[in-house]
Amino acid sequence: MSQNFHCGRFVLNAARPLIMGIVNLTDDSFSGDGLHGDVAAAIAQARRLIDEGAHIVDIGAESSRPGAHPVAAGEETERLLPVVEALRDCGVPVSVDTVKPEVMRAVLDAGADMINDINALRAPGAIAALAASRAGICLMHMQGEPATMQSDPCYDDVVAEVAGFLGERVAAAEAAGIARNRIAVDPGFGFGKSLEHNIELLRRLGELVVPGLPLLVGMSRKSMLGLITGRAAPERVPAGIAAHMLAVLRGARILRVHDVAATRDALAVLQAVEDY
């Protein structure tokens, strides 16, 4: 089955792992990299990540950290549009991390090539917004919502339940006319999951791999790594590299990271061994 991921104006070959670099316009990022709506800084950071090897840049203007509160759609759009417009000819797909259909429509009109939706297009009108475009979409699993998702996450079998949810959302997207080659899926590390749930997901990640659907993972600087290592968010780069290489060995094809250059180098070593 084809490994091509159709992402707006781009077709990406996901046969080898792709790097998605994070550009965070929020005020309250868990990782300490929030740019507080600074458009010029966001554009500069995106270009730096591309120079470091990012295949996709993912721009967000609403925090989804545990306990985060929503940002009004107008404010979110106002932060995003200048950045999307400035980067539309940057040479790689521009992804926007949002859950709001009105924001999706605005950024797609401005030139975004992908939507990264932690709510998996469950908001009324979200599927229609994507179906009317050529954009790629990442559908993520989340138990609960950011404000409360870490209060008491509970599963009988986290891997089976995540797989079932993602299968249902892919089917819903396809039924609305979103081609399968435009869809990626994300198990949602840290989104309504305890450390034990996250470790089980990573250990059994191969069970979530579906041919033709790139598996995206994002563990960069997350609290699960802090619980394992005892380190603060900015000091979790080595742990994130280790976690993402384990994910690649289990079938992940898109890595959403803060630290693009380090991830690129780790992938180069892994690929050299695989190609030998």
LINDAVEN-V590421 format. One record per run of one state. SS is the DSSP state (H for helix, E for strand, L for the rest). FROM is the first residue (numbers start at 1). TO is the last residue. If there is no record, write none. Layout:
BEGIN
SS,FROM,TO / SS,FROM,TO
END
This chain:
BEGIN
L,1,3 / E,4,7 / L,8,9 / E,10,13 / L,14,17 / E,18,24 / L,25,38 / H,39,52 / L,53,55 / E,56,60 / L,61,72 / H,73,87 / L,88,92 / E,93,97 / L,98,100 / H,101,110 / L,111,113 / E,114,117 / L,118,125 / H,126,131 / L,132,135 / E,136,140 / L,141,157 / H,158,175 / L,176,179 / H,180,182 / E,183,186 / L,187,194 / H,195,203 / L,204,204 / H,205,208 / L,209,209 / E,210,210 / L,211,212 / E,213,217 / L,218,222 / H,223,229 / L,230,232 / H,233,235 / L,236,236 / H,237,249 / L,250,253 / E,254,257 / L,258,259 / H,260,275 / L,276,276
END
